[in-house]
C-alpha cells in the first residue's frame, strides 16, 4: 500500500496545531482529494522541519504523519499547503519537545540524582544538541517557529506567509530568535 494512501486511511492521531485552517465538516469523514499529491510534494520538507526541532528522523516522521492527518481534514488551499504544513510541523514538534522535557523532569525526580560515567565526545555532542533543543523550546513560539522554518530552508517570503508576518520583519524576527536562543543557552550554561 502506498504511504499516502495508508496515511489517509488511518484514524485521527490527536490534535495538531492548525494555523488558520478551516476543518472539514464534523463527522463528514471527508479527506481532501489532493492529500496524496500534497503529501508526495511536501513530505520531505515537513519531515525536515520536524527533524530540525526534534533531532530524530523517526520522531519527525511521526510528527509528519500527525500533521498530514490534520491537513487532510482542512480546507487550506493547495497553494498554501507547504507553508501551512511547515508551520504545523514546527508547532507539533515544539509541543513534542516541550512534552518530552516535562517527562524527563518527572522521571529525573523519581530516579533521583544518578551520575552518568564520563562519556565520549559523541555523547557530548548529543548533550549539546539536547541543550539547544531545550533552549529552543523555551523561546516564544513565533520566534522559535520562525527560526526553525528559516533554518529549514524556507525563504523569507515563505516564512512571512506561513507566520502572517511582513516579509521585511522576518529577518528581524529570526535575528531576535537567534539572540534569544544564545541568551537561553548562556543562561542555562551558567546555571549548570
Secondary structure, DSSP 8 states (H G I E B T S, - for coil): --HHHHHHHS---S----TT--B--TT-----TTHHHHHHHHHHHHHHHHHHHHS-HHHHHHHHHHHHHHHHTB---GGGHHHHHHHHHHHHHHHHHHHHHHHHHHHHHHH---------HHHHHHHHHHHHHHHHHHS-HHHHHHHHHHHTT--HHHHHHHHT--HHHHHHHHHHHHHHHHHHHHHHHHT-
